[in-house]
Amino acid sequence: MKKKIFNAVIFLCVPAAILVTAFIHRERLYHGKPATVWVDELQTNQDTALKALQHMDKDALPALIDRLKSPSLTESSRAASALGKLGTMSDSAVPDLIKALDDKRPEVQCEAMLALSRLKITNQDVVPKLMAKLTDKKTGNYAATLLNSIERERAAKNLAPFPHNGYDYGVVCLKSSTPSMRLNGAIQLAKIAQKDQQAKVALQSLLHDENGWVRQETAQLMTNPAALANFKLVSE
């Protein structure tokens, strides 16, 4: 008799356990659609899809992170962009965005850098990787934007400046084939030129730059240091 009762209890409990497990692992819906569908809708109705994903909060992140790793360039780039636009709810996706900096596709790298800038990261361990991207025509401006953002956020949080700022950062920018990046280098060097002879010499070299705009702006930086406060880095 006891055995029959035990078997009956087991018979009743197993389906209940299955139902509970299914409920716990059920994908959250918003307006009847799961996050995966809303991620698809980023392509056709970005504003509405972003609002839906924002409402779903962290429940939306697995679908976005999965698309970030997609072999489809469009899907990966769109997911990276969305993670940046969703703000602080994407903080836990920062490690995945940092991994995307090594993606073989420059477009994905650029969207990941822009997203990390929007998320206001302070990670100085990514600085060497970003420095290596500065002279690349496709990634240079995005790398500069993220470097500038990290530098700014670390200063705002009273964190130590990253070791590659100032002279090293400026000189790397000067090697770029893009005039705007060389001007970014001039701005970085001008910040320290009055106290650093190396930086001053490097800055002076831009007075002979092949681009007239770079020469003109560099001359202004050198003759009127007070003007530096009004210079905005071109990458931003």
DRENZADO-433337 format. One line per 8 residues: number of its first residue (from 1); their letters; for each residue z, y, x of N, C-alpha, C. Coordinates in pm, whole numbers. Example, Ala and Ser with C-alpha at 12.3 -4.5 7.8 and 13.67 -1.06 7.14 Angstrom:
1) AS) 780/-569/1319/780/-450/1230/780/-330/1320; 708/-225/1285/714/-106/1367/787/3/1290
END
This chain:
1) MKKKIFNA) 0/-121/83/0/0/0/0/126/87; 88/127/187/96/242/277/-37/265/348; -102/153/383/-229/164/454/-334/228/364; -333/191/234/-429/248/140/-407/397/122; -276/436/114/-244/578/100/-289/656/223; -264/596/340/-304/661/466/-455/680/472; -530/575/433/-676/583/434/-726/688/335; -657/699/222/-697/797/120/-676/939/171
9) VIFLCVPA) -563/958/241/-534/1090/298/-639/1128/402; -671/1033/488/-773/1056/591/-907/1088/525; -939/1013/418/-1066/1032/346/-1077/1173/290; -963/1226/243/-962/1359/184/-958/1469/290; -891/1441/401/-870/1543/504/-995/1569/588; -1072/1466/615/-1189/1481/702/-1289/1581/647; -1329/1569/519/-1422/1670/466/-1362/1811/468; -1231/1820/443/-1168/1952/445/-1173/2012/584
17) AILVTAFI) -1149/1928/684/-1153/1976/823/-1293/2022/860; -1393/1947/812/-1532/1986/840/-1564/2120/777; -1517/2140/654/-1542/2266/585/-1474/2383/656; -1349/2360/701/-1276/2465/772/-1347/2501/901; -1390/2399/976/-1461/2422/1102/-1590/2499/1078; -1663/2461/973/-1788/2530/941/-1762/2676/906; -1651/2699/835/-1618/2836/795/-1583/2921/916; -1505/2861/1006/-1462/2934/1126/-1581/2972/1212
25) HRERLYHG) -1678/2879/1225/-1791/2902/1315/-1913/2961/1243; -1895/2995/1117/-2006/3052/1043/-2044/3188/1101; -2173/3208/1115/-2221/3335/1171/-2195/3446/1069; -2138/3554/1117/-2106/3665/1029/-2233/3730/977; -2230/3768/851/-2346/3830/789/-2318/3976/758; -2424/4055/759/-2415/4194/712/-2534/4216/621; -2505/4251/498/-2609/4263/396/-2692/4135/387; -2620/4023/400/-2685/3893/384/-2764/3844/503
33) KPATVWVD) -2760/3916/615/-2838/3878/733/-2747/3858/854; -2771/3754/935/-2694/3734/1058/-2742/3828/1168; -2665/3835/1275/-2697/3925/1386/-2835/3896/1445; -2873/3767/1452/-3002/3733/1511/-3118/3799/1436; -3105/3807/1304/-3210/3871/1223/-3211/4022/1246; -3091/4081/1254/-3084/4226/1278/-3139/4261/1416; -3119/4172/1514/-3175/4196/1647/-3327/4193/1639; -3383/4102/1559/-3528/4099/1540/-3577/4230/1478
41) ELQTNQDT) -3497/4285/1389/-3539/4405/1316/-3531/4532/1400; -3478/4520/1521/-3481/4635/1612/-3624/4680/1637; -3716/4585/1629/-3856/4616/1657/-3920/4702/1549; -3881/4677/1424/-3948/4745/1313/-3867/4858/1250; -3734/4849/1260/-3649/4950/1197/-3524/4968/1282; -3543/5033/1396/-3436/5038/1496/-3308/5103/1445; -3318/5217/1378/-3199/5288/1334/-3114/5204/1240; -3179/5141/1141/-3107/5058/1045/-3047/4936/1114
49) ALKALQHM) -3124/4875/1204/-3076/4756/1275/-2956/4790/1364; -2962/4904/1432/-2850/4944/1517/-2724/4969/1435; -2739/5030/1319/-2623/5053/1231/-2562/4922/1185; -2649/4826/1152/-2601/4695/1110/-2526/4625/1223; -2584/4628/1343/-2521/4564/1458/-2390/4634/1494; -2387/4766/1479/-2263/4842/1503/-2155/4798/1405; -2194/4779/1281/-2099/4735/1178/-2045/4595/1209; -2130/4510/1264/-2088/4372/1297/-2002/4368/1422
57) DKDALPAL) -2002/4476/1498/-1918/4492/1617/-1942/4377/1716; -1837/4320/1770/-1851/4221/1878/-1920/4093/1830; -1924/4069/1699/-1995/3952/1649/-2145/3960/1675; -2194/4081/1702/-2336/4098/1729/-2373/4073/1874; -2273/4074/1963/-2303/4067/2107/-2368/3937/2152; -2324/3819/2104/-2390/3696/2152/-2541/3696/2128; -2585/3745/2013/-2729/3748/1984/-2801/3845/2077; -2739/3960/2104/-2801/4058/2193/-2807/4008/2337
65) IDRLKSPS) -2699/3947/2382/-2695/3895/2519/-2796/3782/2535; -2810/3700/2432/-2908/3592/2436/-3049/3648/2451; -3080/3756/2377/-3212/3818/2386/-3231/3890/2519; -3123/3940/2575/-3132/4005/2707/-3187/3908/2811; -3159/3780/2793/-3201/3677/2888/-3334/3614/2849; -3397/3668/2747/-3521/3610/2695/-3635/3622/2796; -3725/3523/2798/-3845/3535/2883/-3943/3641/2832; -3922/3685/2710/-4007/3789/2654/-3965/3925/2706
73) LTESSRAA) -4055/3996/2770/-4024/4128/2824/-3979/4223/2714; -4049/4220/2603/-4016/4310/2492/-3876/4283/2439; -3843/4157/2418/-3711/4122/2364/-3599/4158/2461; -3620/4128/2589/-3517/4159/2690/-3493/4309/2701; -3601/4384/2708/-3589/4529/2722/-3523/4591/2600; -3563/4544/2482/-3508/4597/2358/-3358/4566/2347; -3319/4446/2388/-3177/4408/2381/-3094/4493/2476; -3145/4516/2597/-3073/4600/2693/-3056/4741/2639
81) SALGKLGT) -3162/4794/2582/-3157/4928/2525/-3054/4936/2412; -3055/4836/2324/-2961/4834/2211/-2816/4827/2259; -2790/4747/2361/-2653/4734/2412/-2602/4869/2461; -2688/4946/2524/-2647/5078/2570/-2622/5173/2454; -2706/5168/2353/-2694/5258/2240/-2576/5225/2150; -2527/5102/2156/-2415/5061/2071/-2281/5105/2127; -2279/5161/2247/-2157/5221/2301/-2048/5122/2338; -1924/5161/2318/-1810/5085/2370/-1801/4943/2319
89) MSDSAVPD) -1860/4915/2205/-1854/4776/2156/-1928/4681/2251; -2013/4738/2338/-2089/4656/2433/-2019/4640/2567; -1898/4690/2580/-1830/4686/2710/-1823/4546/2768; -1801/4447/2683/-1789/4310/2734/-1924/4253/2780; -2032/4323/2748/-2165/4280/2792/-2205/4341/2926; -2118/4426/2983/-2149/4491/3111/-2185/4390/3220; -2110/4279/3237/-2149/4182/3341/-2291/4127/3321; -2331/4109/3196/-2466/4059/3169/-2571/4164/3201
97) LIKALDDK) -2540/4290/3173/-2633/4399/3207/-2644/4415/3358; -2533/4395/3429/-2537/4403/3575/-2624/4290/3631; -2614/4170/3572/-2701/4059/3615/-2848/4093/3592; -2873/4169/3485/-3012/4205/3453/-3072/4299/3557; -2989/4359/3642/-3041/4443/3750/-3120/4360/3851; -3100/4227/3848/-3173/4137/3937/-3293/4073/3868; -3317/4113/3744/-3432/4058/3671/-3561/4089/3749; -3655/3998/3747/-3779/4016/3821/-3868/4124/3759
105) RPEVQCEA) -3838/4159/3633/-3922/4257/3563/-3860/4396/3575; -3929/4490/3639/-3875/4625/3657/-3837/4693/3525; -3912/4664/3419/-3883/4726/3290/-3746/4687/3238; -3709/4561/3258/-3578/4514/3214/-3469/4577/3302; -3495/4584/3431/-3399/4649/3522/-3372/4793/3478; -3479/4864/3445/-3466/5006/3408/-3385/5022/3279; -3412/4938/3181/-3337/4947/3055/-3191/4910/3077; -3166/4814/3165/-3028/4775/3195/-2954/4889/3265
113) MLALSRLK) -3021/4957/3358/-2958/5071/3428/-2929/5184/3331; -3022/5210/3241/-3001/5315/3142/-2885/5280/3050; -2876/5153/3011/-2766/5107/2925/-2632/5122/2997; -2627/5083/3123/-2502/5093/3200/-2462/5239/3218; -2559/5329/3229/-2528/5472/3235/-2464/5518/3104; -2520/5472/2993/-2467/5510/2862/-2326/5454/2840; -2300/5338/2900/-2169/5276/2886/-2068/5333/2985; -2113/5424/3071/-2026/5498/3163/-1943/5408/3253
121) ITNQDVVP) -2012/5314/3316/-1940/5223/3406/-1896/5297/3532; -1797/5240/3600/-1748/5299/3727/-1757/5196/3841; -1824/5084/3817/-1831/4975/3915/-1900/5016/4044; -1825/5027/4151/-1887/5066/4277/-1954/4948/4347; -1929/4825/4300/-1991/4709/4364/-2141/4701/4338; -2191/4776/4239/-2335/4774/4212/-2410/4880/4294; -2336/4966/4365/-2397/5078/4437/-2500/5033/4541; -2470/4935/4628/-2571/4893/4727/-2701/4847/4661
129) KLMAKLTD) -2687/4775/4551/-2805/4726/4480/-2888/4844/4425; -2820/4944/4374/-2888/5061/4320/-2953/5144/4431; -2885/5155/4543/-2940/5228/4657/-3073/5167/4702; -3081/5034/4695/-3203/4964/4737/-3318/4990/4641; -3288/5032/4521/-3392/5056/4420/-3440/5201/4419; -3373/5288/4491/-3403/5431/4484/-3545/5466/4523; -3601/5397/4621/-3733/5435/4670/-3847/5366/4595; -3812/5282/4499/-3914/5215/4420/-3967/5309/4312
137) KKTGNYAA) -4098/5319/4297/-4156/5413/4201/-4113/5383/4058; -4098/5255/4025/-4067/5216/3887/-3918/5228/3855; -3833/5198/3953/-3689/5192/3925/-3609/5308/3983; -3671/5387/4072/-3597/5489/4146/-3520/5587/4061; -3585/5648/3962/-3517/5748/3880/-3403/5688/3798; -3422/5566/3751/-3318/5500/3673/-3198/5465/3761; -3227/5420/3884/-3119/5389/3978/-3041/5516/4011; -3114/5627/4030/-3047/5754/4058/-2961/5799/3941
145) TLLNSIER) -3013/5781/3820/-2937/5819/3701/-2807/5742/3693; -2813/5612/3720/-2692/5530/3713/-2596/5565/3827; -2649/5586/3946/-2563/5626/4059/-2491/5758/4028; -2566/5852/3974/-2506/5982/3941/-2399/5967/3833; -2427/5879/3737/-2331/5855/3629/-2203/5791/3683; -2219/5692/3771/-2101/5626/3830/-2018/5727/3909; -2087/5809/3987/-2019/5910/4068/-1941/6007/3978; -2005/6049/3871/-1944/6144/3778/-1823/6082/3706
153) ERAAKNLA) -1840/5957/3660/-1732/5891/3588/-1613/5859/3678; -1642/5823/3803/-1532/5795/3896/-1453/5923/3924; -1525/6034/3936/-1457/6162/3959/-1372/6200/3837; -1425/6177/3718/-1353/6210/3595/-1226/6127/3579; -1229/6005/3633/-1114/5915/3622/-1028/5917/3749; -1054/6014/3837/-979/6029/3962/-984/5904/4049; -1100/5838/4049/-1120/5722/4135/-1188/5767/4264; -1170/5690/4368/-1231/5726/4497/-1382/5726/4486
161) PFPHNGYD) -1450/5822/4551/-1597/5823/4547/-1651/5698/4615; -1765/5650/4569/-1818/5529/4630/-1867/5562/4771; -1863/5464/4860/-1887/5490/5003/-2028/5535/5038; -2124/5517/4948/-2263/5549/4984/-2309/5684/4929; -2215/5765/4882/-2261/5894/4827/-2286/5993/4942; -2324/6113/4907/-2344/6215/5010/-2463/6190/5099; -2441/6185/5228/-2548/6177/5327/-2636/6054/5308; -2575/5935/5302/-2655/5812/5290/-2743/5815/5165
169) YGVVCLKS) -2683/5857/5056/-2755/5864/4929/-2872/5960/4940; -2848/6078/4995/-2953/6178/5008/-3067/6133/5096; -3036/6072/5209/-3139/6029/5304/-3226/5920/5243; -3166/5829/5168/-3245/5725/5102/-3344/5788/5005; -3299/5887/4929/-3387/5956/4834/-3504/6023/4905; -3479/6074/5024/-3584/6144/5099/-3698/6050/5138; -3672/5922/5139/-3775/5824/5176/-3866/5788/5059; -3833/5838/4943/-3911/5805/4824/-4047/5875/4826
177) STPSMRLN) -4146/5811/4766/-4278/5872/4754/-4287/5963/4632; -4180/5965/4552/-4178/6045/4430/-4110/6180/4458; -4179/6292/4435/-4122/6424/4463/-3987/6449/4396; -3973/6406/4271/-3846/6430/4200/-3730/6359/4268; -3757/6240/4325/-3652/6168/4395/-3616/6237/4526; -3715/6294/4594/-3686/6366/4718/-3603/6492/4687; -3632/6554/4575/-3552/6670/4535/-3410/6627/4502; -3394/6512/4440/-3259/6459/4417/-3185/6443/4549
185) GAIQLAKI) -3258/6396/4650/-3198/6383/4783/-3156/6517/4837; -3239/6619/4815/-3205/6754/4861/-3077/6803/4796; -3062/6777/4667/-2942/6820/4595/-2818/6750/4650; -2832/6619/4675/-2719/6544/4731/-2680/6598/4869; -2780/6626/4952/-2754/6675/5087/-2698/6817/5086; -2747/6899/4992/-2700/7038/4984/-2551/7045/4951; -2500/6943/4883/-2358/6941/4846/-2268/6937/4970; -2320/6880/5079/-2236/6861/5197/-2292/6929/5321
193) AQKDQQAK) -2407/6996/5308/-2476/7050/5425/-2395/7153/5504; -2310/7228/5435/-2232/7332/5504/-2127/7272/5598; -2087/7148/5571/-1984/7085/5653/-2037/6968/5735; -2161/6929/5709/-2217/6811/5775/-2350/6848/5840; -2353/6851/5971/-2473/6893/6044/-2589/6797/6019; -2561/6668/6012/-2665/6569/5985/-2733/6598/5852; -2651/6627/5754/-2705/6656/5621/-2789/6783/5622; -2744/6880/5699/-2818/7007/5709/-2955/6985/5771
201) VALQSLLH) -2960/6904/5877/-3088/6875/5944/-3181/6800/5850; -3126/6701/5779/-3207/6624/5685/-3261/6713/5573; -3176/6804/5527/-3217/6897/5422/-3329/6989/5471; -3317/7038/5593/-3419/7127/5651/-3554/7058/5662; -3552/6925/5679/-3680/6853/5694/-3765/6865/5567; -3702/6888/5455/-3776/6900/5329/-3847/7035/5316; -3817/7127/5406/-3890/7254/5406/-4036/7232/5448; -4064/7113/5502/-4200/7078/5544/-4256/6966/5455
209) DENGWVRQ) -4193/6946/5341/-4239/6840/5250/-4383/6869/5205; -4456/6763/5178/-4596/6778/5134/-4607/6840/4995; -4498/6834/4919/-4500/6886/4783/-4442/7028/4779; -4520/7123/4727/-4475/7262/4724/-4351/7284/4640; -4340/7212/4530/-4222/7225/4443/-4096/7185/4517; -4102/7074/4592/-3986/7027/4669/-3950/7130/4776; -4051/7184/4844/-4025/7285/4948/-3958/7409/4888; -4008/7453/4774/-3955/7574/4710/-3809/7555/4667
217) ETAQLMTN) -3782/7442/4603/-3647/7417/4554/-3549/7396/4670; -3596/7329/4775/-3512/7309/4892/-3476/7442/4957; -3574/7531/4967/-3550/7664/5025/-3444/7739/4943; -3452/7727/4814/-3353/7794/4729/-3214/7736/4751; -3207/7605/4766/-3078/7540/4790/-3018/7586/4924; -3104/7607/5023/-3055/7642/5156/-3019/7789/5167; -3093/7876/5100/-3068/8020/5111/-2964/8070/5012; -2940/7991/4907/-2845/8033/4805/-2760/7913/4761
225) PAALANFK) -2663/7873/4844/-2580/7757/4812/-2513/7766/4675; -2486/7889/4630/-2421/7906/4500/-2509/7856/4386; -2640/7848/4412/-2733/7803/4309/-2720/7654/4282; -2655/7582/4371/-2642/7437/4357/-2580/7398/4224; -2485/7478/4177/-2416/7446/4052/-2512/7442/3933; -2624/7513/3945/-2720/7517/3833/-2830/7412/3846; -2829/7337/3954/-2932/7235/3972/-2892/7107/3897; -2985/7057/3818/-2962/6930/3748/-3050/6825/3812
233) LVSE) -2990/6712/3843/-3067/6604/3905/-3184/6566/3815; -3301/6557/3873/-3423/6536/3795/-3420/6405/3721; -3355/6305/3777/-3351/6173/3713/-3279/6177/3580; -3200/6281/3556/-3124/6288/3433/-3189/6384/3333
END
